[in-house]
């Protein structure tokens, strides 16, 4: 049972891919009480068992929908000493958001607004928002910095992240005592080095790396969505970053706020490695580390995809003292190890 007098961090979406890896870092690198909120819309409670097995630490969890304001207030008002909220809970599939935009606007924005309102009412002063490189759209100049002008989002997913950032900026402007960090993730991939937790898509995944590892075990088939883009090998460029590096950045961002090292009450950071990698290069890296030849076909372009995007990550490295440590091969090998462990379960 977590101690009643320690400071508490609320992690929404804590059973999800990035949320669960962040809880592992919080439990192993800090003394905060951690309480996860997740309605398992894109995860299962098995994540919590895996976290406890890896860390040998306990934490509490609540299962309710953040879009239900009454439930949110009733459940969270019982919790003492909340000093920060890390908000991951959101739908995040680019292609799904293209075909079902309202699902994304309702879920991603109602949950955020309810949470911000609660934080204001309860005077919770530290808030970390899970944003995304999709806010940049098809940026003209690469790598993108935090100052790069945002283009029209290519998907309602990216649009909900742009709107979410704007909402938080205005809330911070109106409330000098409310401090937020907006973290723009590039492409989180890979699995915890222990191989005991990783991306666990409930349905057919949309993201490249889980499709690669499922294809390698014969559970999926990989189509490369276009090889006629204006890039070095014709396939799209992304900044793949290990999920544990992303998780580490959240702990550093939380301490940055709690220790009041933030220069403004809303701070924005790119979380990428700074390396642009093409789809075909990612496939080659996987083949190298796994020793498996991957069968794939070249198909048409996917609606909503940007051609190329990768980060200038200097601000996060300087301000948060954050240094991503996993290479592309590390990312692919950890994803492969996790897929093999899933097959053995
Ligand atoms: C990557 C590349 C596809 C599947 C992600 C997350 C989103 C956000 C931004 C964090 C693209 C290609 C993919 C396949 C393929 N991250 N691809 N065949 O679209 O960059 O978005 O990063 O918030 O949440 O989804 O990631 O993995 O879907 O695609 O060729 O079967 O792989 O075209 O170029 P994306 P992705």
Boltz pocket constraint, residues with backbone or C-beta under 6 A from the ligand:
constraints:
  - pocket:
      binder: B
      contacts: [[A, 92], [A, 93], [A, 94], [A, 131], [A, 132], [A, 133], [A, 134], [A, 185], [A, 186], [A, 187], [A, 188], [A, 206], [A, 207], [A, 208], [A, 209], [A, 211], [A, 221], [A, 222], [A, 223], [A, 224], [A, 225], [A, 226], [A, 236], [A, 237], [A, 238], [A, 279], [A, 302], [A, 305], [A, 306], [A, 307]]
      max_distance: 6.0
